[in-house]
Each structure stands twice: as structure tokens, then as C-alpha cells.
Amino acid sequence: MTFIRERVSVDAPATGASSSLDSTETRRELARLNLPKNKRRHPERWISTVVVLFIAAMLTRSLATNSKIGWPVVGQFFFSSAILKGLVVTLELTVGGQFLAILLGFVLAAMRHSQNPVFSRLSWLYINVFRGVPLIVQILAWYNLALAFPNLAIGVPFTSWHLNGNTNQIISPFLAGVLALGLAEAAYMAEIVRAGIVAVPRGQIDAALSIGLTRHEAMRRIVLPQTLRVVVPPTGNQFIGLLKASALVSVIGGNDLLTRAQQIYSVNFYVVALLIVASIWYLVLTTLATIGQHYFEQWLDRDRVGGDREIAGTGSLLGRLRRNIYGNPTAPPPAGGLL
């Protein structure tokens, strides 16, 4: 090590501006010597790893060998028709509620930024009310709407055109669940969209107004397209949260996944087994939603790699496979090939 100090001290430049060159020469000298590397020991990591793995193994063994859970029942009802029907209803509730939330969220965010004080205050009031009331209370309120309004009527003022009907027939458990999930989620989506709008520099709006665009056109053509990249990640998280929150519809018998599991274990009394079935399906759905969110974010980031959609698509499974086989990520597959 003394030799290294002497060699570096002799060869080092005298000026202070060449300190980076000095460090580079030092690294080169060390690389030529090929000194043995002494790895640092971390016994605490091994000890903590062993403890965690031991606890996990004990829990897994306790669950696997517990005959009271009823693991054969889990396999019996995992792909049963009742569970799969509840799974479809859960997806319908989630997609319908999220679609309603996105539409209403954009409207509320635009109202919040409106120059009209009435629209701005109404948006603020809606967001605070629907974020402040628990979701399960909103579900029960929509389901029991007939207690306050036995009949619902929709019509055009000063005309004879109107529609009315019994509230219990119109507001089914499924519709009550979609309305409660969508309207409650819209309050959160409005804040997410508002954050995306605020993320766009004010100068872009002023530039759009200076070239003759109206404020509405600037919002629609300049601001909103740029908000997508900011809005998509939290929207994906909200979708996953809404997927899990759809289980609350079971309190009104919404025929979702949890409701179906409850109906089955109320007959055979295998409560834990059916709850495990529902939990596994929820894990599968949230995992698929997370993967879809990841690839959708990559597609939105295509401008970051030069605006070429084909190059941006190389992050996908198909793009990586083409790159590994053909070398060129944008090369089309040969005729009659596997892809």
C-alpha cells in the first residue's frame, strides 16, 4: 500500500484543477495491482433472515397442517360456479364504479378550476361531503333510498315527457353498489385530476390563450392530455382500492365475491375455507391490475424515449422477446414465425 501512495504522489498533477484526473489515475493503479477484495461481513443480516424465515415456516406449517381450516373445501369451491359468478359481479362493480368516478372526477376537477364561483364551491362541497362520509354508510343510504323517496321521477320541465317508477325496482343492490362506489370514488379522482392539472406549468395555459385558444380549448387540448401521465399511477392505485372496497357491497347482498362466499359458508359452516377462497381471488385480481397498470404507464411514457410508440413498446413482454431474438426491437417478426 506504501508503493501506491508513492506512485500516486509522484505522478499526481500539481494543479488543483486536475483533482479528477488524479482520482482517475488512482483507480487505474489500484485496478492494475488486482488486490484481493475483502467483503464486509454482516452477521446481523443473516441472523434476522434466519429468524424471519423460521417464523414464516412455522406459520406456513401451522396453516397447512390445521385440519379445522378445511383445505379440501378450498380446492372444491375455488372454481365453483357460485364463486365465479360472484367474481364477475365484483369486476362489474369495480369497472362500473371506476368508469363513473373517472368521468365525474374530470368534471369536478374542471369545475374546481372554473372562473364561476358557484361551480367552484359546488365542486368543493361535493368533494368534502363524499370524502367525509364512510363508504359503507353511502352504500346503505343508496340501498335504502326508497325509505325517503318511494318513487323516482325524471322529466323535462314544462313538457308532458317524464318517467317514473318504484325506487325499490330501480335501485337494485347492484346499482346501489355502483352508485355508492362511483360517487364516493369520484371525490378522490377529482383531487387526483386537480393535482395533474396543477402539475402543468401556468405558462402553457397563457401561451395557449395568447395564440387565440379559449380557456376551454386550452384545458381540453393542452392541459388535460399532459395530466394523464400524472393521473394514471394514482388512478391505478385507486382502482385496486376500489376493487377491494367492492367487498363492502356484501352488507346489502350485492352478489359479489364475498357475498357468494358468505352464502356458501352459511350452509356448510366452512367459514375460514371460503374466506381463503375469496382472499386468493382478490389477490389474483389485484396482481393482474398492478401488472396492467405497469404496462399502461410504460405506454404513456413513450414520449420520454423519443415519441416512437414502437420503441416505447419494447418494454413489453412481446417487445423484449423480439429484441432478444432479432436484435432490433422494432423489427417485424418473420412471416409464419411464432410471433
Residue pairs with C-beta under 8 A, 6 or more apart in sequence:
4 26
4 29
4 30
4 33
7 29
8 22
8 25
8 26
8 29
11 25
12 22
12 25
13 21
13 22
63 69
64 71
68 272
69 272
69 273
69 276
70 270
70 272
70 273
71 273
73 268
73 270
73 273
73 274
74 273
74 276
74 277
77 83
77 264
77 273
77 274
77 277
78 277
78 280
80 264
82 260
82 263
82 264
83 257
83 260
83 261
83 264
83 277
83 278
83 281
85 255
85 260
86 255
86 256
86 257
86 258
86 259
86 260
86 261
87 257
87 281
87 285
89 174
89 254
89 255
89 256
89 257
90 243
90 246
90 247
90 256
90 257
90 285
91 285
92 174
93 174
93 177
93 178
93 181
93 246
93 249
93 254
93 256
94 181
94 239
94 242
94 243
94 246
96 178
96 181
96 182
97 177
97 178
97 180
97 181
97 182
97 185
97 242
97 246
98 182
98 185
98 238
98 239
98 242
99 182
100 178
100 179
100 181
100 182
100 183
100 185
100 186
101 181
101 182
101 183
101 185
101 186
101 188
101 189
101 238
101 242
102 189
102 235
103 186
104 182
104 183
104 186
104 189
104 190
105 185
105 186
105 187
105 188
105 189
105 190
105 192
105 193
106 189
106 190
106 193
106 224
108 123
108 126
108 127
108 186
108 187
108 189
108 190
108 193
109 123
109 189
109 190
109 191
109 193
109 194
109 197
110 219
111 119
111 120
111 122
111 123
112 120
112 123
112 124
112 127
112 190
112 194
113 120
113 194
113 197
113 219
114 120
114 123
115 215
123 190
126 186
126 187
126 190
127 187
127 190
127 191
128 187
129 187
130 138
130 183
130 184
130 186
130 187
131 184
131 187
131 188
133 184
135 180
135 181
135 184
135 245
135 248
136 248
136 251
138 180
138 183
138 184
139 176
139 177
139 180
139 181
139 248
139 249
139 251
139 252
140 251
140 252
141 180
142 171
142 175
142 176
142 177
142 179
142 180
143 171
143 173
143 176
143 252
145 167
145 171
145 176
146 166
146 167
146 168
146 171
149 167
150 166
150 167
151 164
151 165
151 166
151 167
152 164
152 165
152 167
152 170
152 171
153 162
153 163
153 164
153 165
154 162
154 163
154 164
155 161
155 162
155 163
155 164
156 162
171 179
173 249
173 252
173 253
173 254
173 255
174 254
174 255
176 249
176 252
176 254
177 246
177 249
177 252
177 254
177 256
180 249
181 242
181 245
181 246
181 249
185 238
185 242
188 238
189 235
189 238
192 231
192 234
192 235
192 238
193 227
193 231
195 230
195 231
195 234
196 226
196 227
196 228
196 230
196 231
197 219
197 223
197 224
197 227
199 226
199 227
199 230
200 222
200 223
200 226
200 227
204 222
204 223
204 226
205 215
205 218
205 219
205 222
205 223
208 217
208 218
208 221
208 222
209 215
209 218
213 221
213 222
228 300
229 300
229 301
232 293
232 296
232 297
232 300
233 293
233 297
236 289
236 290
236 292
236 293
236 296
236 297
239 289
239 293
240 286
240 289
240 290
243 282
243 285
243 286
243 289
244 282
244 286
246 256
247 256
247 257
247 258
247 278
247 282
249 256
249 258
249 259
250 256
250 258
250 259
250 262
253 259
257 278
257 281
257 282
258 278
261 274
261 275
261 277
261 278
262 274
264 270
264 274
265 271
265 273
265 274
265 275
295 315
295 316
298 312
298 313
298 315
298 316
299 309
299 312
299 313
301 312
302 308
302 309
302 311
302 312
302 313
304 312
305 311
305 312
308 330
310 329
310 330
311 329
311 330
313 319
314 320
314 322
314 323
314 329
314 330
318 339
319 329
321 339
322 328
322 329
322 331
322 333
322 339
323 329
326 333
333 339
